[in-house]
Amino acid sequence: TYVDSKHEELGKLVENIEHPQINSTDQRRQLDLLARWNARHREARLDTRLDARIHSYELAFRMQSEASDAFDISKEPAHIRALYGEGVHGRQTLIARRLLERGVRYVQLWHGAGQPWDNHNDIEKNHRKLAGELDGPIAALLTDLKQRGLFDETLVLWGGEFGRTPTVELSSAGKPQMGRDHNHYGFSVWMAGGGIKGGTVFGATDEFGFAAEKDPVSVHDLHATMLHLLGLDHKRLTYRYAGRDFRLTDVHGKVINEIVA
């Protein structure tokens, strides 16, 4: 489900979360009536496909009603709202916590529409601003998860698809743009909670910050470690096709045991 966290009003947060013509009470009455009709039909014509259809209607309604509650951050006390902050990213992160405590297994937060982190110019000014927007809400999330006893069972990962070069990028005219180009040779992600050994730094780049030099970690290693923390042995997900082994972590991904508590 996509949540537009620029808004606080429920009807704008999640598109079509509310029925445009009838309220939830009338929806419940409609489904109850439909269930009675379907039950009569089932007595005469037993069909598992009908059971599946009834179940899907009920599941959709429960998701709709429970989601309405989960996304309503106005129900949070003032001190919690203040902890996360009133900005877009504070609301976004607070909604994530409300989803997690209701049992949602995977929540993805996207910081910055329009690729504002892709700074080929003015990187110092722009990244300082972006980091400032995110620092408070992320700290609030980790603090809140600990206070609610959810930290140890929630794996938090923060990262992007690549880093930035340590050298200034030049424009087509050869003038410095005070930005940085893409760099996949060396960059960092951080993880917290969910079985992670806090305060641990693993791996290092060269002295320029350009390429991973000590204990380099591939994406396959990262995925293998995440699966391990979720209780899955990534090697058991191996299957053979066209004469070679395949799995989510390819055939060379390995668990980074040094960061596992």
N, C-alpha and C positions, 0 to 999 in steps of 0.2 A: 504494500500500500504506500503510495506517495503522499507525504504530508508537506503541505506548503506552509512552512513555519513563519513566513512573513506575516501571517494572520493569526489572530487569537480566536476569532469567531469560528465555531465548530463547522458551520456550513461551508466556510471558505478553506479551512484547514485540510479537509478531505472531501474531494468532489463526490457528490451523490451519497454522502453519509446519511443525509436526512431525506425522507420522502417529501417531494414538493407539495403533495396534496393532502396527505393524512399523517396524523401523529403516531407515535409508537404504540399507544394503547389500542388504536383502531387496527394497526397492523397486526398486533397480537391477536385480536379478535378474528381478523380475517384468516390468519394461519390456523387458529383453533377450529374454525368452521371448516376450512379446507381439510384439516386432519380428520375430522369426523366423517366427511364425505369419502375421503380416501380409505378410511378404516372400513366403511361399509363395502366399498368397491373391492377391497382386499379379501373380505370374507367370501365373496363369490368368485373372485379371480385372483388367486394368489400369484404374485409376481415380484420377484426380488428387485426388479428395476423400479417398481413403484415405491418400494421401501427406500431405495437409494434416493429417489426424487424427494420423498418426504424428508429424509434426513438432510438433504442439501438445503431445502427451504429453511428448516429449523436452524441449521448451522449458520446460514447467511444472516438470519435475523439476530441470532445470539451475537455473532461477530459485529453486526451493525450497532446493537445496543451497548455491548461492552466497549466497543471502540469509542463510542460517543463519550463514555465515562473516562476512558484512558486518556483521551486527547484534551480533556477539559482541565487545563492547569489552573483555572480560577479556583478550584477546590483545594489547592495547595495553601498551607499557611503562609503568612506574610514573610516570616524569617527564611523559609525555603525559597520563596520567589526572590528574595533579596540575595540569597546565597548564589543563585544561578545568574542573577542579573535580568534586566528587562529587555535586553536586545534580542535580535532574531536568534542568535546562536545559544543564548541562555534558554529561550523557550524550546528550541530544538533539543537541547541536551536534557532538559527537564522532562520533556515528552518521552525521550528515550528511557529515562529511569522509570517512568510510570509504566511503560510497556514491559520493561524487564521484570518489574515486581509482579506483573500479571502473567508471567510465564512465557512471554514472547521469546523465542530461542535465538533470533538473529535480528539485530537492529543496525542499520547503516546510517551514519550521519555524513552528509556532504556539506563541507564548509566552503562557501564561496561560489555562487553561480557565475558563469561567464569566465571561468578560469582565471581568477585574479591572482593566484599563486604563480602563474606562468610569467614571471617578470623578466623579460628580456631588456627591460630598462627600469631605472629607479628602484632597484631591488631593495635597497636599505630602507627607504621610506615606506614602500608598499608592504614588505614582509614584516616590518616592525608593527605596522597598523594591523595586519591580519593576525599576527601572533597575539597581539593585545586583545583582539576580539575573541580569540579562542581560549586563551590561557585561563581566564576566570571560570568559564563554564565547565571546562574539562576538570579543573581542580575541584569544582563543586560536585561534579558527578562522582569522582573517586571518593571524596569525603562522604557524600550522601550514601553511596553503596556500602561503605564501611559502617556507617551509623545504623543502617538497616539490616546488617548481617548478610548482604548480598555480594560483597566484594570477592570473597574466596570462591564463589561459584559463578562469577562473571569474568570472562576473558575480554579485556579491553585492548584493542590494537589501534594505534594511531600511525598513519603513514600515507605516502603517496606513491605514484608509479615510478618516480625517479627523483634525483636530486638536482643540484645546480653546479656548474663548473666553478672552480675557484678563481678563474680569470675573467676579466671584464670583456663583455661582448662588444664587438665593433659593428657599427651600422654599415650599410652598403657604401657610404661615402668615406668609411674608414675612421669615423669619429667615435669615441667612446660613448656608449649608451647608458653606462652605469648599471648594467644588468648582467645576467648570467644566462648561459645557454643550458640546454638539457644535459644531464650527466647520469648515465646508468652504471657507471663504473664504481661509484662509491657514494652511498647515502644511508640514512638511518631511518629506522622505525622504532617505536617503543611499545612495550606491552606491560600490562599491569593486571593484578588480580588473578583469578583462575589458575593457580598452580605456578605462577611466575615467581622467580626469586628476585624480590625487589632490590633496587640499588645496584644491580649487576650490569656492567658494560661488557659486551662481547664483540670482539672484532675491532679493527682500527684501519684507517686509511694511511696513505703515505703522508709525508710532512706537509704536502700542499693541500691535502683534503680532496684529491682528485680520484684516486682509485683505491678500492679495498686491498689491503696488503697483508694484514694479519687476520687469520680466521675468517675469511670471506664467507658470507652466507648467501645462498641462492634463494630464489623464490620457492623452489621445491623444498629446501630445508625449512623455510618458514612455514610452509603448508604442512610438512610432516610434523613439525613441532606443535602446531595448532591442533592437528588431528590427535596427536598424543595427549594433549591437555584435555581434549574432549572425550578421551577414553577410547580412541580408535587407533589400531595398529595400521599404519598406512600401507605396510607391506602385504597385509591380508586383502587389500583392495586390488591386487594384481590380477590381470587376465592376459591370456596369450592370444595374439592375433597376428597373422601374416608372418609367422616365424619369429616374433619377438615379444617380450613382456611389455605391458603397458600398465600404468597406474596414475593416480592423480598427481603423485609427486615424481613422475617419471621413474627411471630405474636408479637414479643416483641421489635422490633426496634423502636426507638423514635428520633425525631428531637432534636438536641442539640441547643436549643434556645439561650444559653449563648454566643455562638460564632457568632450568626447571627446579622448583623448590623440592 
